[in-house]
């Protein structure tokens, strides 16, 4: 079992993928799902999806693809999690997503910066 197989199996997060914009121009989201991750509270300077330098709050290694504009919350998906990301304390927007392949391009290390 390699690094990519084991690194994200220690934790879970709730993920809201972006759906589009409502009639007021506000982002809407798909229903939240629970995903495997490895959550690391650390600040990094990153280039966001708009090409601007930003300071991230956390780097999260995730077990599936996520997209900038989506939201992650360091929590299990249970009845205390609201369907609207902004109603959850500690839910942060994904500002960057990197997908790094292994040598054979069969598995990926996926990093989300919040």
N, C-alpha and C positions, 0 to 999 in steps of 0.2 A: 504494500500500500504506500503510495507516494504522498508528497506534500499536498498536492491538489486534492487528493482523495480525503485527507484527514483534517485539513486546516479549518474548514468551516463547520464542522460537526459539533461544536461546543455550545452553540447558542442559537437563539431564534430571534426573529424580528418580524414586525408586521409591515407589509409593503402595499402601497397604493400606487398602481400604475396610472399615468395620466390618460384621460379619455378624450378630452377636447376642451372647448370653451363654451360657457353658457351664453345666454342672450345679453348678459351684462359684461362679457369679456373675462369672466372669472374662470379659472381652470376647474374642470370637473375630473373625477377619478372613478376608476372601476372599483368594485367591492374589494375590501382589504383581504389579503391572503397572508398566511404565515409561511416564512421561508427560513431555511437554515443559513446561519451566518457565523462570523467571528467578528465581534464588535470591538473596536479599539478607539477609546476616547483619546484623540491626539490631534494636535493642530498641524496642518501641512499647508504650504502655499501651493496652490494648484491653478491651472488654467481651466476656467469653467467652459461650458458648452458654447458660450458666446465669444470665446477668445480673450476674456478678461481675467486678470490675476485675482484670485480670491483666497481667503483663509478658511480652510475647512475646520469643522468642529470634531469630526470623527472620520475614520476610515473603516469601512465595513467590507470584509471579504464575504461575498455572497455565493450561494450554490446555484444561482440561475441568473440569466440576464435581467438587468433592470435598466431603466432609462433616466437620463437627466430630466428633471421636472417631476419625476415620481417622488414619493415620500417614504421614508423609513422611520419606524418607531422601535426602540429596543424594548420589546415586550412580547409576551405570548398573545395570540389572538383569542381573547375571551370576552365576556360580557361587559367588561370595563372599558373596552376599546370602542370609541365612537366611529361610525362609518365615514365621518368627515375628518380628514387628517388634521386640519387646523384646530379642531376641538380636543386634541390629545396633546397634553404637555409632553415635550420631549420629542415630538415628531418633527423631523427635519427634511427639507427638500434635498434631493440628490443633485449636486452641482457638477459632478463629473463621474463617468463610468469608464473603466479600463477593462479590457478582456485580453489576457495574455495567454497564448497557447503553449502547450508543452512541446518538446522537440518533434514529436510525431504529428502534432496538430490534431490530437484526438481528445484532449481534455484542456480545460481552460481555468486559469486563475482569474476571478472576477472581483474587481475592487470598485466600490462605490464611495465617493467622497461627499460628505454632507456639510 
